[in-house]
Amino acid sequence: MASGEAVQGCRVDLNGQVALVTGASRGIGRAIAVRLAACGATVAGIARTVEGLEGTLQAIREAGGTAEGFAANVGDPKDVARVVEEIEAKYPKIHVLVNNAGVTRDGLMLRMEDDAWQEVIDTNLKGTFLFSKAVGAIMMRGRYGRIINISSVSGLVGNPGQANYSASKAGVIGFTRTIARELASRNITVNAVAPGFITTDMTDVLPEKIKNEVKERVPVRRLGNPEDIADLVCYLAGPGASYLTGQVIAVDGGMTA
């Protein structure tokens, strides 16, 4: 999209900006990548395999946007350093970073295997740290940036059977608030979005009885959709959010109100 071109379907103008989105192959990550591109950003999507990103890239390109896929294990420091270097070589500035990549390995704490704990922490929390550190250095040099970390209401209130997931997402919140203070002087904002129950591949497997019980707990009486998250991320990525940093915004239909 050319600079200054009207951006359809988005009230935020991100023309000329580069946005890196981890976990962009499906669900919330895909919706965020597509919406950022619709707002004019050039999107660098990250997933474990480039093949897994084809659906996202196709959706962006068919809508007239620009995107490229990159493969990386977000919990591997060498892999993260490599992929950020690749992206920086093509795009000297990265304006927006969305740390969305996440996994679940649910189970009661007393029965949880060490590997199930570590995999979730490495992906959800360590991955957020690694990308924020690598991309944050680029933003510091450019004296501009928007870092948006995808947490969860599970990191706010806890959820039985998700000790690893809740711990990782609570960690993301603490990390967000801390680096927001560290980076603010360089015109870099850092915020967290905490989705509630969102309709994705993870929730699709839940029995209808469970989904209905969840809806009863949500004041708006419905599950959220990935676009609900993507809309907020685009706002946080834009110029209108320049005075908003260190915040955690729950998008949960009022469940934690």
KEDREN-665338 format. One record per residue (C-alpha): x, y, z. Coordinates in steps of 0.02 Angstrom, whole numbers, plus 50000, padded with zeros to 5 digits. Layout:
BEGIN
XYZ;...
end
This chain:
BEGIN
500005000050000;500695016949952;501045029850085;499535040950111;498345028450031;496675027050117;496665011850229;495025002450215;494344992750362;495535000950486;495515017850573;497375017050613;498625022250479;500185011450485;500785015050309;502675014250296;502865004150455;503524986450480;502634975050604;503354958650668;502054946350732;502534930050817;501354915250811;500554922450654;500014905950576;498274904750650;497014910950776;497354927350863;499074929350782;498374927450608;496974939850642;498234952450709;499394950350559;497964952450435;497274967750525;498974976250538;499224973650352;497494980850318;498064996350413;499524998050294;500954989550386;502174977750303;502014961950406;503414949950450;502544934350515;503434921750626;502964903550650;503874887150673;503784883950485;503534895750338;502314883150266;501204885650417;501094904150374;500444901850197;498624904650243;499034920850333;500164927350194;498884923050061;497494932050154;498564947650171;499144947749990;497404944449920;496814959850015;498194970249937;499384970150084;501224965850099;501884951650205;503304939250217;503494923650322;504974918350429;505264902150525;505914902150704;505754893550872;505324908450982;506094900251136;507794897551055;508984912551077;510024908350923;508484905950816;507744922450873;509374931850842;509494924150668;507724928350614;507794946150682;509414948950587;508584942450428;507114954250450;508224969150492;509264965950336;507694968050231;506844981450334;508064993150425;506724998050551;505454987550645;504104998950711;502904986450791;503204970150883;501774958850933;502304944551047;500864932751019;501634915351005;500984903851140;500614885851183;499624876451316;500054860051399;498664858851527;498634847751679;498454848551867;500034854851951;500374838952051;500304828451893;501214840751779;502794834251697;504324845451700;504354845951511;502564852351504;503034866351623;504634871151532;503914870951356;502544883151403;503724894751497;504994894451354;503714898451220;502564910551309;503744919951424;505524917151366;505004919851185;504244936651233;505864941451320;506984936051175;506024945251040;505784960751148;507654961351183;508164958951001;506864970350922;506934982751067;508754986351023;508224990750846;506825001850911;508035010451032;509165015250888;507665021750790;506955030450944;505215023650907;504265007750939;502674999050991;502824982551084;501194973351116;501254957351218;499804945151215;499494939051392;497864931151454;496544933151588;497304917051655;498804927651702;497654939351799;496554927251895;497314909851873;496434894651803;496434876951876;497404865051766;498454878951691;499804882351820;501124883151684;500084893851565;499474905651702;501234907751769;501914911651596;500554924451559;500704932551730;502574933651694;502184942551531;501194955551628;502624959051750;503864959451607;502764971751510;502604983851655;504474983451688;505134986151512;503814999551482;504755009851612;506455005251540;506035010051360;504855024851381;506205038151362;506565031851185;504775034251126;504405015551141;502765010251219;502474992851291;500754986251331;499924969451361;498264962951298;497424949551404;496134939951301;494744930651386;493874915851305;494184918251119;493554906850981;495134898650913;495794881150876;496164879451063;494374882751115;493544873850969;493964857151049;492984861251206;491304852251227;489774863051195;489274861051378;490904869251433;490704883251304;488954886851366;489554887151546;490904899551496;489634910751409;488614911251570;490144918151660;490414931851531;489304947251553;489124949951365;488564931751349;489684926651206;491454920851170;492614933451092;493354931850918;495144934850860;494634951150776;494154958250947;495974956550996;496664962250828;495684978550835;496454983251002;498194978250946;498054989650795;497555004250906;499025000951023;500175000150871;499605016950806;500045035150842;498485037750946;499175026651085;500785036651111;500355040951292;499785023451338;501145012151406;501384999151542;499554994451537;498664977751539;497004978051447;495814963351471;494744959351319;493574947051403;491784953051385;491804959751562;492274943351646;493624950951757;492754967751782;
end
